[in-house]
Amino acid sequence: MTRRLISSGSKFEQEVGYSRVVIDGEWVFVSGTTGFDYATMTISDNLLDQTEQTLKNIQSALRQAGADFADVVRVNYIVPKGERFADCWPVLRKYFGASRPAMTMISAGLLDPRMQIEIEVTARVSSA
């Protein structure tokens, strides 16, 4: 089994000491990801826009690892305002409605007050 690391190029990965993605055998672990557009390092102030951008960032990470949303087996959502989580459901269903991974939602503060959602996923890619 080989272990491979993938970086998004975020300055936080180097400063904090983590990788956007860790691939270990068939397992793909995507770190908590937010709605920043990495090309412009901007973030929308709209929760649904942030949710969509977060999932696009995760999709890019998964694809770099040879996976996609159909391979996701676990997803963790972190939102500062738990009462707003239901607002995200249509966007989440768009990406996870077919695969329906196990999930947890946690309401907690995030690193930057502009961030309204953070999502972490675990995927398994079978070599068969």
N, C-alpha and C positions, 0 to 999 in steps of 0.2 A: 504494500500500500504506500502510496506517495501522498505527501501533504504539499499543497500549493496555496500561495497567498495571492490575492488580487487586490489592487489598490484603486480607489476612485481618483486619487490625486488630491484629496482633501488634506489641507494642512493639519487637521486634527488627528489624522491617522498617525502621522509622524510624531506630533507633539504628545499625544496620549499613549501611543504604542499599541495600535490595533490595526487590523486589516478590514477592508470593506467585506471581503469574502475569504473564508477558509474552506478549502476543499480537502477532505480527508477520505480517500477511497471513494465510495459511492455517495458520501454525505457532503452537502453544500450548506454552509452556515453563512448567512448574510447578516452583518451587523445591523443594529438599529439605524434606520435610514430616514431622513426627513425630506421635506419638500423643497430644498434648495435646488435651483437649476445650476448644476456644476459648471456649465459653460459661462454663465454670467455672474455666478455667485449671488443671485438675487432670490428672494422668496416672496411669494404672493401673501397678501394679508387675508385671503379667502380660504377657509378650511377645505372646501371641496377642490379648489385648485391645488392646494398643498397635498391633499390626498392623492390626486391624480399624478402630480409630479413625483411624489414619493414612490408610487408604484412604477412609474416609468424608470426611475433610478434603480429600483429593485430589479425590474425586468432586464435592464442593461447588465447589471451585476450577474444575474442568473445566466444570461446568455453567454457572458464571458466565461462562465463556469461550465458551459455545456448543458444547461438546464433551462426550464421555463416554468411558468406558473402551474402547469399540470403536474410538475414534480414536487411541488411544495406540500409537505406533510404537516407543518406546524407554523402558525403565525401568531406573533404577539403584537398587540397594539398598545401604545402608550399615548394617552391624551391628557392634557392638563385639565380639561373640563369634561368630565365623564358624561354630563348631560348632553353634550354635543355629539357623542359617538354615533347615535342613530342617524344624524345628518350625513354621515359618511357611507352608510350602508349601500346606497345605489352604486357608488364608485367601487366599493369593495366587492360587491356582487359581480360587477363587470369583469373583474380580474380573477376572482376566486369562486364564482358561482358554479362552475363545472367541476372543479377539483375538491371543493369543500374541505379544506384542511382543518385539523384541530386548531382551536384558537383560544387566546386569553386577551382580555382588555384590562389594562391597568390605568387608573387615573393618578397621574403624578406630574410634578413640575419637570420641564425640559430645560436643557442647557441655555437656550436662547429664548427670551420671551416672545419672539416672533413665531417660533415653532408651535404649531397647533396639533401636530400628530407625528409620531415616530413609529416605524414598523420594522420588525425583525422577522426573518423567515428562516426555516430549515427545510431543505429539499433533499430528496434521495433520487439519484440517477442510477438506474440499473444498467449494468454493462451487458445484460442479456439481449 
